[in-house]
Amino acid sequence: MPTLTMFTVCNSIGDLNPQPGVSIPTLNGPQAVLRPLFIPSSFSFGISAGVIGIDLTKPNSIRFVITNPDKKIIQDSGESGFPALPEGDSLPIEYQGFMLTLDIRNLVIEKEGIYVFELYVNGVSAGTREIPIFAAKRQ
């Protein structure tokens, strides 16, 4: 069964390129609470998530959804598939998994409150995280 084991929101996702052909995602400015300058507004941020409990020798799919405090879906990635690995992993299936990063651009935030972030793997919820989103205090 897929299980969300790690989840972080951040200001943005970057890429570190230590050598040609190698790209390592970087989390810039990890946050516990998202703080756009104004609400309502369009807000951009990054997400990193880790999931285990997936048989990587078979094709899998993911879907990411964000729900606002009124329980209305405001972001839905749709279902995206990824192919099976050509070689099996030596880990037991319950520990096989993946890390992903998402760059959310210009998400419409209409009100302050607790937003629910949910990741689905193969149509099954791997887990949710509640992330507070409140306007930044202006000085």
MDTraj code that builds the backbone (N, CA, C; nanometers):
import mdtraj as md
import numpy as np

residues = "MET PRO THR LEU THR MET PHE THR VAL CYS ASN SER ILE GLY ASP LEU ASN PRO GLN PRO GLY VAL SER ILE PRO THR LEU ASN GLY PRO GLN ALA VAL LEU ARG PRO LEU PHE ILE PRO SER SER PHE SER PHE GLY ILE SER ALA GLY VAL ILE GLY ILE ASP LEU THR LYS PRO ASN SER ILE ARG PHE VAL ILE THR ASN PRO ASP LYS LYS ILE ILE GLN ASP SER GLY GLU SER GLY PHE PRO ALA LEU PRO GLU GLY ASP SER LEU PRO ILE GLU TYR GLN GLY PHE MET LEU THR LEU ASP ILE ARG ASN LEU VAL ILE GLU LYS GLU GLY ILE TYR VAL PHE GLU LEU TYR VAL ASN GLY VAL SER ALA GLY THR ARG GLU ILE PRO ILE PHE ALA ALA LYS ARG GLN".split()
xyz = np.array([
    [0.0845, -0.1176, 0.0000],
    [0.0000, 0.0000, 0.0000],
    [0.0891, 0.1240, 0.0000],
    [0.0640, 0.2195, -0.0890],
    [0.1482, 0.3395, -0.0934],
    [0.1297, 0.4250, 0.0317],
    [0.2422, 0.4752, 0.0833],
    [0.2395, 0.5570, 0.2037],
    [0.3252, 0.6812, 0.1836],
    [0.2666, 0.7988, 0.2086],
    [0.3398, 0.9246, 0.2035],
    [0.4297, 0.9306, 0.3267],
    [0.5611, 0.9334, 0.3054],
    [0.6553, 0.9296, 0.4171],
    [0.7238, 1.0628, 0.4419],
    [0.7253, 1.1501, 0.3406],
    [0.7933, 1.2778, 0.3535],
    [0.7159, 1.3806, 0.2720],
    [0.7021, 1.5020, 0.3268],
    [0.6316, 1.6075, 0.2544],
    [0.6869, 1.7417, 0.3005],
    [0.7283, 1.8252, 0.2059],
    [0.7821, 1.9570, 0.2373],
    [0.7320, 2.0580, 0.1355],
    [0.6904, 2.1758, 0.1822],
    [0.6613, 2.2864, 0.0918],
    [0.7785, 2.3838, 0.1025],
    [0.8042, 2.4567, -0.0065],
    [0.9176, 2.5477, -0.0095],
    [0.8876, 2.6649, -0.1022],
    [0.9742, 2.7654, -0.0987],
    [0.9550, 2.8819, -0.1841],
    [0.9632, 2.8462, -0.3317],
    [1.0564, 2.7581, -0.3671],
    [1.0705, 2.7181, -0.5070],
    [1.1562, 2.5919, -0.5169],
    [1.1502, 2.5302, -0.6348],
    [1.2325, 2.4127, -0.6654],
    [1.3390, 2.4576, -0.7651],
    [1.4626, 2.4233, -0.7374],
    [1.5720, 2.4560, -0.8285],
    [1.6380, 2.3293, -0.8780],
    [1.7383, 2.3464, -0.9610],
    [1.8160, 2.2333, -1.0120],
    [1.9635, 2.2596, -0.9895],
    [2.0308, 2.1609, -0.9355],
    [2.1754, 2.1633, -0.9214],
    [2.2294, 2.0725, -1.0309],
    [2.3207, 2.1227, -1.1108],
    [2.3776, 2.0453, -1.2213],
    [2.5268, 2.0258, -1.1976],
    [2.5643, 1.9246, -1.1170],
    [2.7057, 1.9056, -1.0827],
    [2.7914, 1.8597, -1.2008],
    [2.7293, 1.7984, -1.3007],
    [2.8021, 1.7555, -1.4205],
    [2.7017, 1.7441, -1.5348],
    [2.7494, 1.7482, -1.6577],
    [2.6572, 1.7404, -1.7721],
    [2.5698, 1.6148, -1.7662],
    [2.4411, 1.6345, -1.7913],
    [2.3479, 1.5229, -1.7922],
    [2.2952, 1.4826, -1.6565],
    [2.3392, 1.5494, -1.5500],
    [2.2938, 1.5176, -1.4145],
    [2.2196, 1.6382, -1.3586],
    [2.0978, 1.6163, -1.3125],
    [2.0173, 1.7231, -1.2540],
    [1.9657, 1.6760, -1.1187],
    [1.9948, 1.7531, -1.0162],
    [1.9514, 1.7200, -0.8804],
    [1.8556, 1.8299, -0.8337],
    [1.7291, 1.7947, -0.8031],
    [1.6366, 1.8975, -0.7550],
    [1.6805, 1.9517, -0.6193],
    [1.6623, 2.0813, -0.5994],
    [1.6931, 2.1446, -0.4712],
    [1.5698, 2.2180, -0.4207],
    [1.5493, 2.2145, -0.2905],
    [1.4384, 2.2860, -0.2273],
    [1.4920, 2.4181, -0.1761],
    [1.4386, 2.5277, -0.2266],
    [1.4816, 2.6609, -0.1862],
    [1.3827, 2.7189, -0.0866],
    [1.4298, 2.7459, 0.0335],
    [1.3463, 2.8067, 0.1365],
    [1.2349, 2.7179, 0.1871],
    [1.2655, 2.6011, 0.2449],
    [1.1594, 2.5166, 0.3009],
    [1.0754, 2.5953, 0.4024],
    [0.9452, 2.5672, 0.4043],
    [0.8519, 2.6418, 0.4879],
    [0.7608, 2.5471, 0.5659],
    [0.7141, 2.5924, 0.6814],
    [0.6124, 2.5189, 0.7577],
    [0.4739, 2.5750, 0.7272],
    [0.4699, 2.7041, 0.6912],
    [0.3464, 2.7755, 0.6585],
    [0.3736, 2.8551, 0.5320],
    [0.2795, 2.8558, 0.4378],
    [0.2963, 2.9363, 0.3176],
    [0.2416, 3.0766, 0.3447],
    [0.3174, 3.1801, 0.3041],
    [0.2844, 3.3186, 0.3370],
    [0.2891, 3.4093, 0.2139],
    [0.1871, 3.4056, 0.1283],
    [0.1845, 3.5007, 0.0171],
    [0.1747, 3.6440, 0.0705],
    [0.2205, 3.7421, -0.0086],
    [0.2140, 3.8817, 0.0358],
    [0.0709, 3.9279, 0.0578],
    [-0.0190, 3.8844, -0.0317],
    [-0.1584, 3.9276, -0.0237],
    [-0.2504, 3.8074, -0.0408],
    [-0.3665, 3.8169, 0.0191],
    [-0.4741, 3.7201, -0.0060],
    [-0.6010, 3.8015, -0.0233],
    [-0.6713, 3.7859, -0.1345],
    [-0.6516, 3.6871, -0.2403],
    [-0.5318, 3.7219, -0.3292],
    [-0.4760, 3.6164, -0.3909],
    [-0.3635, 3.6341, -0.4821],
    [-0.3394, 3.5049, -0.5593],
    [-0.2487, 3.5147, -0.6547],
    [-0.1942, 3.3958, -0.7200],
    [-0.0585, 3.3732, -0.6562],
    [-0.0285, 3.2492, -0.6189],
    [0.0919, 3.2212, -0.5405],
    [0.1643, 3.1012, -0.5993],
    [0.2960, 3.1100, -0.6059],
    [0.3796, 3.0011, -0.6583],
    [0.4684, 2.9471, -0.5471],
    [0.4885, 2.8164, -0.5466],
    [0.5706, 2.7510, -0.4447],
    [0.6085, 2.6118, -0.4948],
    [0.6938, 2.5448, -0.4210],
    [0.7360, 2.4097, -0.4572],
    [0.6933, 2.3082, -0.3531],
    [0.6864, 2.1835, -0.3971],
    [0.6496, 2.0711, -0.3101],
    [0.7466, 1.9571, -0.3357],
    [0.7851, 1.8886, -0.2300],
    [0.8622, 1.7657, -0.2417],
    [0.7921, 1.6594, -0.1579],
    [0.7788, 1.5400, -0.2143],
    [0.7103, 1.4321, -0.1430],
    [0.7829, 1.3004, -0.1650],
    [0.7768, 1.2147, -0.0659],
    [0.8339, 1.0802, -0.0753],
    [0.7282, 0.9769, -0.0451],
    [0.7277, 0.8687, -0.1221],
    [0.6278, 0.7625, -0.1074],
    [0.6996, 0.6284, -0.1089],
    [0.6573, 0.5375, -0.0212],
    [0.7054, 0.3997, -0.0245],
    [0.5851, 0.3065, -0.0349],
    [0.6143, 0.1779, -0.0572],
    [0.5080, 0.0785, -0.0661],
    [0.4566, 0.0606, -0.2072],
    [0.5453, 0.0754, -0.3055],
    [0.5065, 0.0691, -0.4463],
    [0.5933, -0.0341, -0.5177],
    [0.5306, -0.1213, -0.5918],
    [0.6046, -0.2185, -0.6728],
    [0.6559, -0.1464, -0.7964],
    [0.7845, -0.1168, -0.7979],
    [0.8433, -0.0410, -0.9079],
    [0.8672, -0.1250, -1.0326],
    [0.8413, -0.2561, -1.0241],
    [0.8569, -0.3408, -1.1433],
    [0.7324, -0.3366, -1.2306],
    [0.6286, -0.2647, -1.1849],
    [0.5042, -0.2498, -1.2610],
    [0.4821, -0.1012, -1.2912],
    [0.4093, -0.0697, -1.3986],
    [0.3759, 0.0715, -1.4234],
    [0.2900, 0.1254, -1.3092],
    [0.3098, 0.2534, -1.2759],
    [0.2354, 0.3183, -1.1682],
    [0.1846, 0.4537, -1.2154],
    [0.0948, 0.5138, -1.1379],
    [0.0449, 0.6465, -1.1710],
    [0.0355, 0.7301, -1.0447],
    [0.0458, 0.8626, -1.0618],
    [0.0314, 0.9552, -0.9500],
    [-0.0666, 1.0658, -0.9877],
    [-0.1248, 1.1251, -0.8846],
    [-0.2140, 1.2401, -0.8993],
    [-0.1994, 1.3231, -0.7728],
    [-0.1925, 1.4545, -0.7893],
    [-0.1748, 1.5439, -0.6754],
    [-0.2896, 1.6444, -0.6725],
    [-0.3524, 1.6618, -0.5545],
    [-0.4704, 1.7476, -0.5401],
    [-0.4504, 1.8413, -0.4209],
    [-0.4913, 1.9683, -0.4393],
    [-0.4936, 2.0648, -0.3286],
    [-0.6376, 2.1106, -0.3104],
    [-0.6836, 2.1064, -0.1847],
    [-0.8201, 2.1462, -0.1498],
    [-0.8138, 2.2677, -0.0580],
    [-0.9000, 2.3668, -0.0820],
    [-0.8995, 2.4876, 0.0004],
    [-0.9771, 2.4651, 0.1306],
    [-0.9811, 2.5656, 0.2201],
    [-1.0518, 2.5475, 0.3480],
    [-1.2010, 2.5165, 0.3334],
    [-1.2599, 2.5495, 0.2160],
    [-1.4009, 2.5173, 0.1910],
    [-1.4174, 2.3787, 0.1298],
    [-1.3088, 2.3018, 0.1254],
    [-1.3066, 2.1652, 0.0706],
    [-1.3299, 2.1617, -0.0806],
    [-1.2985, 2.2713, -0.1484],
    [-1.3076, 2.2808, -0.2937],
    [-1.1695, 2.2516, -0.3527],
    [-1.1642, 2.1638, -0.4540],
    [-1.0368, 2.1340, -0.5202],
    [-0.9945, 2.2559, -0.6013],
    [-0.8749, 2.3084, -0.5717],
    [-0.8242, 2.4242, -0.6444],
    [-0.7028, 2.3896, -0.7308],
    [-0.6481, 2.2700, -0.7145],
    [-0.5369, 2.2224, -0.7977],
    [-0.5518, 2.0722, -0.8129],
    [-0.5518, 2.0253, -0.9358],
    [-0.5590, 1.8817, -0.9629],
    [-0.4652, 1.8529, -1.0792],
    [-0.3599, 1.7795, -1.0519],
    [-0.2599, 1.7521, -1.1551],
    [-0.3111, 1.6579, -1.2631],
    [-0.4214, 1.5881, -1.2343],
    [-0.4623, 1.4799, -1.3231],
    [-0.3697, 1.3615, -1.3004],
    [-0.4061, 1.2496, -1.3556],
    [-0.3269, 1.1283, -1.3350],
    [-0.2142, 1.1213, -1.4372],
    [-0.0929, 1.0969, -1.3881],
    [0.0253, 1.0827, -1.4737],
    [0.0880, 0.9470, -1.4477],
    [0.1170, 0.8752, -1.5545],
    [0.1781, 0.7441, -1.5393],
    [0.3288, 0.7504, -1.5467],
    [0.3926, 0.6523, -1.4858],
    [0.5366, 0.6351, -1.5061],
    [0.5650, 0.4865, -1.5216],
    [0.6601, 0.4546, -1.6098],
    [0.6836, 0.3147, -1.6463],
    [0.7520, 0.2351, -1.5359],
    [0.7460, 0.1047, -1.5519],
    [0.8160, 0.0142, -1.4605],
    [0.9661, 0.0302, -1.4790],
    [1.0403, 0.0052, -1.3737],
    [1.1864, 0.0037, -1.3853],
    [1.2286, -0.1193, -1.4650],
    [1.3307, -0.1054, -1.5484],
    [1.3735, -0.2205, -1.6276],
    [1.4299, -0.3349, -1.5424],
    [1.4870, -0.2990, -1.4276],
    [1.5398, -0.4008, -1.3367],
    [1.4700, -0.3866, -1.2030],
    [1.4400, -0.4979, -1.1405],
    [1.3772, -0.4937, -1.0093],
    [1.4722, -0.4374, -0.9051],
    [1.4171, -0.3794, -0.7999],
    [1.4957, -0.3278, -0.6886],
    [1.5122, -0.4401, -0.5871],
    [1.6249, -0.4421, -0.5187],
    [1.6490, -0.5475, -0.4209],
    [1.5739, -0.5231, -0.2896],
    [1.5167, -0.4048, -0.2720],
    [1.4386, -0.3769, -0.1516],
    [1.3065, -0.4525, -0.1541],
    [1.2560, -0.4928, -0.0392],
    [1.1197, -0.5465, -0.0349],
    [1.0226, -0.4397, -0.0869],
    [0.9124, -0.4818, -0.1477],
    [0.8174, -0.3879, -0.2083],
    [0.7687, -0.2840, -0.1088],
    [0.7497, -0.3203, 0.0172],
    [0.6980, -0.2224, 0.1134],
    [0.7930, -0.1052, 0.1368],
    [0.9217, -0.1190, 0.0933],
    [1.0180, -0.0096, 0.1083],
    [1.0574, 0.0541, -0.0243],
    [1.0099, 0.0000, -0.1353],
    [1.0362, 0.0615, -0.2647],
    [0.9504, 0.1864, -0.2786],
    [0.9999, 0.2842, -0.3489],
    [0.9220, 0.4055, -0.3672],
    [0.9950, 0.5092, -0.4492],
    [0.9527, 0.6329, -0.4332],
    [1.0109, 0.7413, -0.5123],
    [0.9992, 0.8730, -0.4360],
    [1.0768, 0.9689, -0.4820],
    [1.0678, 1.1080, -0.4377],
    [1.0227, 1.1884, -0.5580],
    [0.9397, 1.2883, -0.5366],
    [0.9005, 1.3747, -0.6467],
    [0.9035, 1.5195, -0.6017],
    [0.9249, 1.6074, -0.6981],
    [0.9160, 1.7503, -0.6730],
    [0.8163, 1.8088, -0.7718],
    [0.7377, 1.9037, -0.7239],
    [0.6390, 1.9722, -0.8073],
    [0.6566, 2.1216, -0.7908],
    [0.6474, 2.1922, -0.8997],
    [0.6520, 2.3373, -0.8977],
    [0.5103, 2.3870, -0.9256],
    [0.4451, 2.4415, -0.8254],
    [0.3082, 2.4919, -0.8393],
    [0.3176, 2.6401, -0.8749],
    [0.2644, 2.6768, -0.9908],
    [0.2740, 2.8142, -1.0396],
    [0.1372, 2.8823, -1.0369],
    [0.1335, 3.0002, -0.9760],
    [0.0166, 3.0884, -0.9788],
    [-0.1126, 3.0218, -0.9315],
    [-0.1045, 2.9506, -0.8205],
    [-0.2240, 2.8917, -0.7610],
    [-0.3100, 3.0032, -0.7006],
    [-0.4360, 3.0056, -0.7346],
    [-0.5258, 3.1092, -0.6833],
    [-0.5606, 3.0771, -0.5378],
    [-0.5215, 3.1678, -0.4491],
    [-0.5511, 3.1557, -0.3060],
    [-0.6534, 3.2638, -0.2746],
    [-0.7779, 3.2230, -0.2480],
    [-0.8863, 3.3190, -0.2261],
    [-0.9052, 3.3565, -0.0803],
    [-0.8600, 3.2691, 0.0113],
    [-0.8808, 3.2971, 0.1531],
    [-0.7733, 3.2313, 0.2371],
    [-0.7536, 3.2821, 0.3562],
    [-0.6590, 3.2235, 0.4505],
    [-0.7201, 3.0983, 0.5126],
    [-0.6342, 3.0097, 0.5583],
    [-0.6821, 2.8913, 0.6286],
    [-0.5941, 2.7711, 0.6051],
    [-0.6491, 2.6552, 0.6353],
    [-0.5776, 2.5285, 0.6240],
    [-0.6142, 2.4644, 0.4898],
    [-0.5121, 2.4384, 0.4103],
    [-0.5287, 2.3745, 0.2803],
    [-0.4817, 2.2297, 0.2920],
    [-0.5512, 2.1386, 0.2250],
    [-0.5168, 1.9962, 0.2316],
    [-0.4484, 1.9563, 0.1015],
    [-0.3300, 1.8995, 0.1139],
    [-0.2508, 1.8507, 0.0025],
    [-0.2584, 1.6983, 0.0059],
    [-0.2996, 1.6362, -0.1053],
    [-0.3175, 1.4909, -0.1078],
    [-0.2506, 1.4315, -0.2307],
    [-0.1778, 1.3221, -0.2093],
    [-0.1096, 1.2514, -0.3174],
    [-0.1733, 1.1137, -0.3349],
    [-0.2127, 1.0845, -0.4584],
    [-0.2699, 0.9540, -0.4925],
    [-0.1678, 0.8752, -0.5738],
    [-0.1575, 0.7468, -0.5449],
    [-0.0737, 0.6557, -0.6230],
    [-0.1624, 0.5406, -0.6683],
    [-0.1689, 0.5213, -0.7985],
    [-0.2529, 0.4169, -0.8574],
    [-0.3985, 0.4280, -0.8107],
    [-0.4456, 0.5527, -0.7992],
    [-0.5848, 0.5775, -0.7621],
    [-0.6154, 0.5671, -0.6140],
    [-0.5141, 0.5406, -0.5319],
    [-0.5326, 0.5246, -0.3869],
    [-0.4587, 0.6376, -0.3157],
    [-0.5222, 0.6982, -0.2164],
    [-0.4557, 0.8042, -0.1409],
    [-0.3362, 0.7482, -0.0649],
    [-0.2190, 0.8081, -0.0899],
    [-0.0986, 0.7697, -0.0167],
    [-0.0864, 0.8494, 0.1126],
    [-0.1612, 0.9607, 0.1208],
    [-0.1596, 1.0407, 0.2416],
    [-0.1923, 1.1859, 0.2130],
    [-0.2202, 1.2587, 0.3202],
    [-0.2517, 1.4007, 0.3121],
    [-0.1641, 1.4781, 0.4094],
    [-0.1495, 1.6060, 0.3817],
    [-0.0842, 1.6984, 0.4744],
    [-0.1660, 1.8264, 0.4760],
    [-0.1837, 1.8818, 0.5942],
    [-0.2518, 2.0096, 0.6089],
    [-0.1463, 2.1190, 0.6156],
    [-0.1592, 2.2179, 0.5262],
    [-0.0630, 2.3271, 0.5202],
    [-0.1382, 2.4589, 0.5417],
    [-0.1021, 2.5351, 0.6452],
    [-0.1644, 2.6657, 0.6655],
    [-0.1150, 2.7651, 0.5605],
    [-0.2068, 2.8459, 0.5086],
    [-0.1704, 2.9534, 0.4161],
    [-0.2337, 3.0812, 0.4697],
    [-0.1459, 3.1766, 0.5070],
    [-0.1891, 3.3037, 0.5627],
    [-0.1073, 3.4161, 0.5012],
    [-0.1690, 3.5314, 0.4833],
    [-0.0989, 3.6463, 0.4262],
    [0.0171, 3.6880, 0.5153],
    [0.1242, 3.7323, 0.4512],
    [0.2395, 3.7836, 0.5247],
    [0.2033, 3.9178, 0.5862],
    [0.2542, 3.9442, 0.7013],
    [0.2318, 4.0751, 0.7654],
    [0.3187, 4.1782, 0.6952],
    [0.2577, 4.2871, 0.6559],
    [0.3337, 4.3946, 0.5897],
    [0.3839, 4.4913, 0.6948],
    [0.5074, 4.5375, 0.6772],
    [0.5698, 4.6285, 0.7737],
    [0.5590, 4.7710, 0.7291],
])
top = md.Topology()
chain = top.add_chain()
for i, resn in enumerate(residues, 1):
    res = top.add_residue(resn, chain, resSeq=i)
    for name in ("N", "CA", "C"):
        top.add_atom(name, md.element.get_by_symbol(name[0]), res)
traj = md.Trajectory(xyz[None], top)
